[in-house]
Amino acid sequence: MISTVSPQSDPLLDDIFSFERRFRRALGDGRRIDRVRGFGGSNNPYDDFAPALGRLFERTRQAFDQEKMELARDAYAGLFALLGLRDDYGFAITRPEGLVIRDDQARYLRAIGQTASTQERPVLMIHTKRLLAQSLWEGCDLSIQTLLEIAPLRPLEREEWLDNLICALDQDCEPGADRWLREAVRLRHGADGLRDLTRRKSPWRPRVWLDWLEMLEKRESPNSMLEAAEEALAHIPEGLELRATAADHLARAATQVGDRRREIAARWEAFRAAPFPARLLDLWVAAGGAKEQRTWMRRVATVACDQTGGLIPGPLVDGLCPSSEVLLKEDGDYFTSGPSSEIVACARLLAGDWREALRMACTDPLDASAEGHNIRMLVLSVMLAWLTRWPNKELAPNTAEILDDAMGLFDISGEVPTQLGHSFKMAFSKAIPRWKPAPPSVGATVEDRCLRLVRSEITAALKTFELVRNGRVALLAGAATEVLRERRSEADAIGFMDDLTRIHRSRPEFAEALRLRWRRNTRNAAHPGSPNPRKDGGKESRPASLIKL
């Protein structure tokens, strides 16, 4: 906790000290807490202290603007100590209206820097920043640039100040200090300084490599970027997701100079580091030809996470490092856990290894409550579309809807809307015509395995007794009947519906959903422009179990 103030000769410090004593007496007052709990009461038991606190902050800013740095330093120390106080219920003092806490934190740190000796200055600033981050719920995420903007320095003073800061930060093994070190080196020495820092601190400060690459990209020199990005990948630890960003720099530079070999290598390294759908698609597109696409998709399924699978592997970092060597990461910097089973299944389908993808779907544990992608629904949607002879023929309505639903799940993996679903659908439309069809002797077996998967998925979903599932499983059943109508006969489709209705007769709402799906099928089949017109002139045939409804 930041130390609180003691009475001083200056009226501002005296007033802050008096204010602190009043607030400490009120802190934890049961009557104040009860008012907050009451209906229509305040959201904070200490709202009445906010106006006076705001006036104290304003007087402290005036002291800073008048270059009374020692007074501003001591006043800010007391004010931030007040902001960090909490009662037993976690309530802190209400923040004054209009308080921009980042700006006042920057003034406080600059006041410390202006009043400390040259040797103590950087250490005190780093220590105070860390205390602010720990004691305030707002944290303290200030940049050095912000400090310089609040109170600019003359060029020579600025250089000396940055040099001292760099010396102090160089031995600090804390993520916040690493962030400041990178910024200080960039402001003082530019891209060349970052390059020297990367090579001196490799592989323990991986984010320095990314800062260096970002500065190089502004120079718009793809040839320089090629060498720098490859060097970065060779030094950023293997398995760290940050490698994907360095690989993106390499891929863009390779595209600009037309170096296809490096572009594919970059896309591969990006996928290995961050094996997510978008990067799988990037690799597919970069591969170009059918043979290359098949090769790389199979590589995804076999050696994506193997330590021998890297084309530009980085160093291995584990827990056996000396205590003086610490890998400095920020929140969100993770080591990859490898591609998910869904990504592997997707890669196998794109590679044409549909038999292996179907095997994965058949052995995937049932989890009807799972949201988002699961292997069964992903593989089933693509396999059912293939069995209805897509993309050579237009998709039937239920199969089209279930495929769009499965592809659409690629679009909700992040907060930013994407077109990944459409792009994956286009990729499958190009990959499926290259699939080797099953021999006639096993063709029926493939259909039967898919239909068994449909039945098991429906059974698992209906066991949850969620009405919201009825539409989904009825859609799946409708797609299965379209496959049977296309590959076998109308009678087989009717028999499939009859079996489902009989088995799940205790779920009348499911039977109603099936009836609606069947009517949709028959209307589409009877339409003259439908992709699979009925041979009976459009006369509707309905399963006997559905007629009873």
C-alpha positions in Angstrom: 0.0 0.0 0.0 1.2 3.5 -0.8 2.2 5.3 2.4 -0.3 7.9 3.7 0.6 11.5 4.4 1.4 13.1 7.7 0.7 16.7 8.6 3.0 19.2 6.8 3.4 23.0 6.8 1.6 23.4 3.5 -2.2 23.8 3.7 -2.8 21.3 0.9 -1.1 18.5 2.7 -2.8 19.5 6.0 -6.2 19.4 4.3 -5.4 15.9 2.7 -4.3 14.6 6.2 -7.5 15.9 7.8 -9.6 14.5 5.0 -7.9 11.1 5.4 -8.7 11.1 9.2 -12.4 11.8 8.5 -12.6 9.1 5.9 -10.9 6.5 8.1 -13.4 7.1 10.8 -16.2 6.6 8.3 -14.6 3.5 6.8 -16.7 0.5 7.7 -19.4 2.4 9.5 -22.3 0.0 9.7 -25.0 2.7 9.2 -23.4 3.7 5.9 -23.3 0.0 4.8 -27.0 -0.4 5.8 -28.0 2.6 3.6 -26.4 1.0 0.6 -28.3 -2.2 1.2 -31.6 -0.4 1.5 -34.0 -0.1 -1.4 -33.2 2.9 -3.5 -30.1 3.7 -1.5 -26.7 4.8 -2.8 -24.5 2.4 -4.7 -21.5 3.4 -2.5 -21.6 4.3 1.2 -18.9 7.0 0.7 -20.5 9.1 -2.1 -20.6 12.2 0.2 -16.7 12.3 0.2 -16.4 12.5 -3.5 -16.8 16.3 -4.0 -14.2 17.2 -1.4 -11.8 14.6 -2.8 -12.3 16.1 -6.3 -11.3 19.6 -4.9 -8.1 18.1 -3.4 -7.2 16.6 -6.7 -7.7 19.9 -8.5 -5.5 21.7 -6.0 -2.8 19.1 -6.5 -2.9 19.5 -10.3 -2.5 23.3 -9.8 0.6 22.6 -7.7 2.0 20.4 -10.5 1.2 23.0 -13.2 3.0 25.6 -11.0 6.1 23.2 -10.9 5.8 22.7 -7.2 7.0 19.1 -7.7 7.7 18.2 -4.1 4.3 19.4 -3.0 2.6 17.6 -5.9 4.5 14.4 -5.2 3.5 14.3 -1.5 -0.1 15.4 -2.2 -0.5 12.7 -4.9 1.0 10.1 -2.5 -1.7 10.8 0.0 -4.6 11.0 -2.5 -3.7 7.7 -4.2 -3.4 6.1 -0.7 -7.0 7.2 -0.1 -8.2 5.7 -3.4 -6.6 2.4 -2.4 -8.4 2.1 1.0 -11.3 -0.4 1.3 -13.6 -1.5 4.0 -14.4 -5.1 5.0 -17.1 -5.2 2.3 -14.7 -4.1 -0.4 -16.1 -0.6 -0.8 -13.6 2.1 -1.6 -14.1 5.9 -1.7 -16.2 7.1 -4.6 -14.2 8.5 -7.4 -14.9 12.2 -8.0 -16.8 13.1 -11.2 -14.5 14.1 -14.0 -11.4 12.4 -12.5 -9.1 11.1 -15.2 -7.0 8.8 -13.1 -4.5 8.0 -15.8 -3.5 11.6 -16.2 -3.1 12.1 -12.4 -1.0 8.9 -12.2 1.2 10.3 -14.9 1.6 13.6 -13.1 2.5 11.7 -9.9 5.2 9.6 -11.6 6.6 12.7 -13.3 6.7 14.5 -10.0 8.7 11.6 -8.5 11.0 11.7 -11.5 11.6 15.4 -11.2 12.4 15.3 -7.5 14.5 12.2 -7.2 18.2 11.9 -7.7 19.5 10.6 -11.1 20.3 7.2 -9.6 17.1 6.8 -7.6 14.7 8.2 -10.2 14.0 5.1 -12.4 13.8 2.7 -9.4 11.4 4.9 -7.6 9.2 5.4 -10.7 9.0 1.7 -11.4 8.3 0.9 -7.7 5.6 3.5 -7.5 4.0 2.4 -10.7 3.9 -1.2 -9.4 2.3 -0.1 -6.1 -0.4 1.9 -8.0 -1.2 -1.1 -10.1 -1.5 -3.3 -7.0 -3.5 -1.0 -4.7 -6.0 0.6 -7.2 -8.8 -1.3 -8.8 -8.2 0.9 -11.9 -4.6 -0.5 -12.1 -1.8 1.6 -13.6 -1.1 0.9 -17.3 0.7 4.1 -18.1 3.1 4.4 -21.1 6.3 6.4 -21.1 4.9 8.5 -23.9 2.1 9.5 -21.7 4.5 10.7 -19.0 6.5 12.7 -21.5 3.3 14.3 -22.9 2.1 15.4 -19.5 5.4 17.2 -18.8 7.7 17.4 -21.8 11.5 17.5 -21.3 14.2 19.2 -23.3 16.0 16.9 -25.7 19.1 16.4 -23.6 17.1 15.8 -20.4 14.8 13.5 -22.3 17.8 11.3 -23.5 19.4 11.2 -20.1 16.1 10.4 -18.5 15.4 7.5 -20.9 19.0 6.2 -20.5 18.6 6.0 -16.8 15.2 4.3 -17.1 16.6 1.7 -19.5 19.4 0.8 -17.2 17.0 0.3 -14.3 14.5 -1.7 -16.4 17.0 -3.9 -18.0 17.4 -6.2 -15.0 13.7 -6.0 -13.9 11.9 -9.4 -14.6 8.3 -8.1 -14.3 5.9 -8.0 -17.3 5.0 -4.3 -16.7 8.7 -3.4 -16.6 9.3 -5.3 -19.8 6.6 -3.2 -21.5 8.3 0.0 -20.3 11.7 -1.2 -21.3 10.6 -2.0 -24.9 9.0 1.5 -25.1 12.0 3.3 -23.6 14.4 1.6 -26.1 12.1 2.4 -29.0 11.8 6.1 -28.0 15.6 6.4 -27.4 17.2 4.2 -30.0 14.4 3.3 -32.5 14.4 0.1 -34.5 18.1 -0.5 -34.3 17.9 -0.4 -30.5 15.1 -2.9 -30.5 17.1 -5.2 -32.8 20.0 -5.1 -30.4 17.8 -5.7 -27.4 16.2 -8.7 -29.1 19.5 -10.3 -29.8 20.9 -9.6 -26.3 17.8 -10.8 -24.5 16.7 -13.7 -26.7 14.6 -15.7 -26.0 13.5 -14.3 -22.7 11.8 -11.1 -24.0 9.8 -12.4 -27.0 7.6 -9.3 -27.4 10.6 -7.2 -28.3 10.8 -9.1 -31.5 7.2 -8.1 -32.4 7.9 -4.5 -31.5 10.9 -4.6 -33.8 9.0 -6.1 -36.7 6.2 -3.5 -36.3 8.8 -0.7 -36.7 10.3 -2.4 -39.7 7.0 -2.8 -41.4 6.6 1.0 -41.4 9.7 1.3 -43.5 7.9 -0.7 -46.3 11.0 -2.8 -47.1 9.8 -6.4 -47.7 13.2 -7.8 -48.3 14.4 -6.5 -44.9 11.3 -7.8 -43.3 11.8 -11.3 -44.7 15.2 -11.6 -43.0 14.0 -10.0 -39.8 10.8 -12.1 -39.5 12.7 -15.4 -40.1 15.2 -14.3 -37.4 12.3 -13.6 -35.0 10.8 -17.0 -35.6 14.1 -18.6 -34.9 14.3 -16.9 -31.5 10.7 -16.7 -30.2 10.2 -19.8 -28.1 8.6 -22.8 -29.8 4.9 -23.2 -29.1 4.3 -19.6 -28.0 1.3 -18.2 -29.7 3.2 -14.9 -30.3 5.0 -16.7 -33.1 1.9 -16.4 -35.2 2.2 -12.6 -35.3 5.9 -12.9 -36.5 4.8 -15.4 -39.1 2.1 -13.0 -40.3 4.8 -10.4 -40.9 6.8 -13.0 -42.9 3.8 -14.0 -44.9 2.9 -10.5 -45.9 6.5 -9.7 -46.9 6.8 -12.9 -48.9 3.6 -12.2 -50.7 4.9 -8.7 -51.7 8.1 -10.1 -53.2 6.3 -13.2 -54.7 8.3 -15.7 -52.7 5.7 -18.5 -52.5 8.0 -20.9 -50.6 8.4 -18.5 -47.7 4.8 -17.5 -47.8 3.7 -21.2 -47.3 6.3 -21.7 -44.6 5.1 -18.6 -42.8 1.4 -19.7 -43.0 2.5 -23.1 -41.6 4.3 -21.6 -38.7 1.4 -19.3 -38.0 -0.9 -22.2 -37.8 1.4 -24.3 -35.6 1.6 -21.4 -33.1 -2.1 -20.5 -33.2 -4.0 -23.5 -34.7 -7.3 -21.7 -35.2 -9.8 -21.9 -38.1 -8.7 -18.6 -39.8 -5.1 -19.8 -39.9 -6.1 -23.2 -41.3 -7.9 -21.4 -44.1 -4.8 -19.1 -44.7 -2.7 -22.2 -45.1 -5.2 -23.8 -47.4 -5.3 -20.7 -49.7 -1.5 -20.2 -49.7 -0.9 -23.8 -50.7 -2.6 -23.1 -54.0 -2.8 -26.3 -56.1 -4.9 -29.3 -55.2 -1.9 -31.6 -54.6 -0.2 -29.0 -52.3 -3.4 -28.3 -50.4 -3.9 -32.0 -49.8 -0.3 -32.4 -48.6 -0.5 -29.5 -46.1 -3.9 -30.5 -44.8 -2.6 -34.0 -44.1 0.4 -32.4 -42.4 -1.9 -30.5 -40.1 -3.5 -33.8 -39.0 -0.1 -35.4 -38.3 2.7 -33.1 -37.2 1.2 -29.7 -36.5 2.2 -30.0 -32.8 5.2 -32.3 -33.2 8.5 -30.6 -32.3 9.9 -31.9 -35.5 7.1 -30.3 -37.6 8.5 -26.7 -37.7 10.0 -25.3 -40.8 11.5 -22.4 -38.8 11.5 -23.8 -35.3 12.2 -21.6 -32.3 14.1 -22.5 -29.1 12.6 -24.8 -26.5 11.9 -23.1 -23.1 10.9 -25.2 -20.1 11.0 -25.2 -16.4 14.7 -26.2 -16.3 15.9 -22.7 -16.9 18.1 -20.9 -14.3 16.3 -18.6 -11.9 18.0 -15.6 -13.5 16.3 -16.4 -16.9 12.6 -15.7 -16.9 10.4 -15.8 -19.9 8.6 -12.4 -19.8 5.0 -12.7 -21.1 1.9 -10.6 -20.8 -1.7 -11.6 -20.0 -2.9 -13.6 -22.9 0.5 -14.8 -24.0 -0.1 -18.6 -24.0 1.7 -21.7 -25.2 -0.4 -23.5 -27.8 -2.2 -26.7 -26.8 -2.3 -27.8 -30.4 -5.2 -28.0 -32.9 -8.6 -29.1 -31.6 -10.1 -32.3 -32.8 -12.6 -30.3 -34.8 -9.7 -28.5 -36.6 -8.0 -31.8 -37.3 -11.3 -33.3 -38.7 -11.8 -30.2 -40.8 -8.2 -30.6 -42.2 -8.9 -34.2 -43.0 -12.0 -33.3 -44.9 -10.2 -30.7 -46.9 -7.5 -33.2 -47.6 -10.0 -35.7 -48.9 -9.4 -38.2 -46.1 -13.2 -38.4 -45.4 -12.9 -42.0 -44.2 -10.6 -40.9 -41.3 -12.8 -37.9 -40.6 -15.8 -40.1 -40.4 -14.0 -42.5 -38.1 -13.2 -39.5 -35.8 -16.9 -38.6 -35.8 -18.0 -42.1 -35.0 -15.6 -42.4 -32.1 -16.2 -38.9 -30.7 -18.0 -39.0 -27.3 -21.6 -37.9 -27.4 -22.2 -34.5 -25.7 -25.6 -33.3 -26.6 -25.3 -30.3 -24.3 -22.1 -29.0 -26.0 -22.5 -25.6 -27.7 -20.5 -24.6 -30.8 -18.6 -27.0 -33.0 -18.4 -30.7 -32.3 -16.8 -33.3 -34.6 -20.0 -35.2 -35.3 -22.0 -32.2 -36.5 -19.1 -30.8 -38.5 -18.3 -34.0 -40.3 -22.0 -35.0 -40.7 -22.9 -31.7 -42.3 -20.1 -32.0 -44.9 -20.7 -35.7 -45.5 -24.5 -35.4 -45.9 -23.9 -32.6 -48.4 -21.5 -34.8 -50.3 -23.9 -37.7 -50.3 -26.6 -35.5 -51.9 -24.0 -34.9 -54.7 -23.0 -31.4 -53.7 -21.4 -29.3 -55.2 -22.3 -30.8 -58.5 -26.0 -30.5 -57.6 -27.7 -27.7 -55.7 -28.2 -28.6 -52.0 -31.6 -29.7 -50.8 -33.1 -27.3 -48.3 -32.5 -29.2 -45.0 -29.0 -30.2 -46.0 -28.2 -26.7 -47.1 -29.4 -25.3 -43.8 -27.5 -27.8 -41.7 -24.3 -27.1 -43.7 -24.7 -23.3 -43.3 -25.3 -23.8 -39.6 -22.1 -25.8 -39.2 -20.1 -23.4 -41.3 -21.6 -20.4 -39.5 -20.1 -21.5 -36.2 -16.7 -20.5 -37.6 -18.0 -16.9 -37.6 -18.8 -16.8 -33.9 -15.4 -17.8 -32.5 -14.6 -14.1 -31.8 -16.3 -10.8 -31.2 -15.5 -9.3 -34.6 -17.8 -10.5 -37.4 -16.0 -12.6 -40.0 -16.8 -14.4 -43.3 -14.9 -17.5 -42.3 -18.1 -19.6 -42.6 -18.6 -18.6 -46.2 -14.9 -19.1 -47.0 -14.9 -22.6 -45.5 -18.0 -23.5 -47.5 -16.2 -22.4 -50.6 -13.1 -24.4 -49.7 -15.2 -27.5 -49.2 -17.0 -26.9 -52.5 -13.5 -27.1 -54.1 -12.2 -30.0 -52.1 -15.2 -32.4 -52.3 -15.0 -32.9 -56.1 -11.5 -34.2 -55.6 -12.6 -36.8 -53.1 -12.2 -40.4 -54.2 -15.7 -41.9 -54.0 -16.3 -45.1 -52.1 -16.4 -48.3 -54.2 -19.9 -49.5 -55.0 -19.3 -52.4 -52.6 -18.9 -50.1 -49.6 -21.0 -47.1 -50.8 -24.0 -48.3 -48.8 -21.8 -48.8 -45.8 -20.8 -45.1 -45.9 -24.4 -44.0 -46.1 -25.3 -46.4 -43.2 -22.5 -45.1 -41.0 -23.7 -41.5 -41.6 -27.3 -42.5 -40.8 -26.3 -44.3 -37.6 -24.5 -41.1 -36.6 -27.6 -39.1 -37.3 -29.7 -41.5 -35.2 -27.3 -41.4 -32.3 -27.0 -37.6 -32.4 -30.8 -37.3 -32.4 -31.2 -39.7 -29.5 -28.5 -37.8 -27.5 -30.1 -34.5 -28.1 -33.6 -35.6 -27.2 -32.4 -37.0 -23.9 -31.7 -33.4 -22.7 -35.5 -32.7 -22.8 -34.8 -29.2 -24.2 -37.5 -28.0 -26.6 -34.9 -25.8 -28.3 -33.2 -29.0 -29.5 -36.2 -30.2 -31.4 -35.7 -27.9 -34.4 -32.0 -28.9 -34.6 -32.6 -32.7 -34.5 -35.5 -32.4 -36.9 -33.3 -30.5 -39.3 -30.7 -33.3 -39.0 -33.4 -35.9 -39.7 -34.7 -33.9 -42.7 -31.2 -33.8 -44.2 -30.9 -37.6 -43.7 -34.1 -38.1 -45.6 -32.8 -36.0 -48.5 -29.7 -38.3 -48.6 -32.0 -41.3 -48.7 -34.2 -39.8 -51.4 -31.1 -39.0 -53.5 -29.1 -42.1 -53.0 -31.8 -44.7 -52.6 -35.6 -44.2 -52.8 -38.6 -42.4 -51.5 -39.7 -45.5 -49.6 -36.4 -45.5 -47.7 -36.8 -41.9 -46.7 -40.4 -42.6 -45.5 -39.2 -45.7 -43.6 -36.5 -43.6 -41.9 -39.0 -41.0 -40.7 -41.4 -43.8 -39.5 -38.6 -45.4 -37.5 -37.6 -42.1 -35.8 -41.3 -41.2 -35.0 -41.9 -44.7 -33.5 -38.7 -44.7 -31.4 -39.3 -41.2 -30.0 -43.1 -41.4 -29.8 -42.9 -40.1 -26.2 -41.8 -36.8 -27.7 -44.8 -35.4 -29.6 -43.2 -32.0 -30.1 -40.3 -33.8 -31.9 -42.8 -35.6 -34.1 -44.4 -32.2 -35.0 -41.0 -30.8 -35.9 -40.4 -33.9 -38.1 -43.8 -33.3 -39.8 -42.9 -29.7 -40.7 -39.5 -30.8 -42.1 -41.1 -33.6 -44.1 -43.6 -31.1 -45.6 -40.7 -28.8 -46.5 -38.9 -31.8 -48.3 -42.0 -32.7 -50.3 -42.7 -29.2 -51.4 -39.2 -28.8 -52.6 -39.2 -32.2 -54.4 -42.5 -31.3 -56.1 -41.3 -27.9 -57.3 -40.4 -28.0 -61.0 -37.2 -26.1 -60.5 -36.0 -28.2 -57.5 -32.6 -30.0 -57.7 -34.3 -33.4 -57.2 -37.8 -33.4 -58.7 -40.0 -36.2 -57.6 -40.9 -38.9 -60.1 -44.5 -39.3 -59.0 -45.5 -36.0 -60.5 -45.4 -34.1 -57.2 -48.0 -36.2 -55.2 -47.1 -35.9 -51.6 -46.2 -39.2 -49.8 -46.1 -39.0 -46.0 -44.9 -41.6 -43.5 -47.8 -43.4 -41.9 -46.7 -42.3 -38.4 -46.8 -38.7 -39.5 -50.3 -39.0 -41.2 -51.7 -39.9 -37.7 -50.7 -36.5 -36.5 
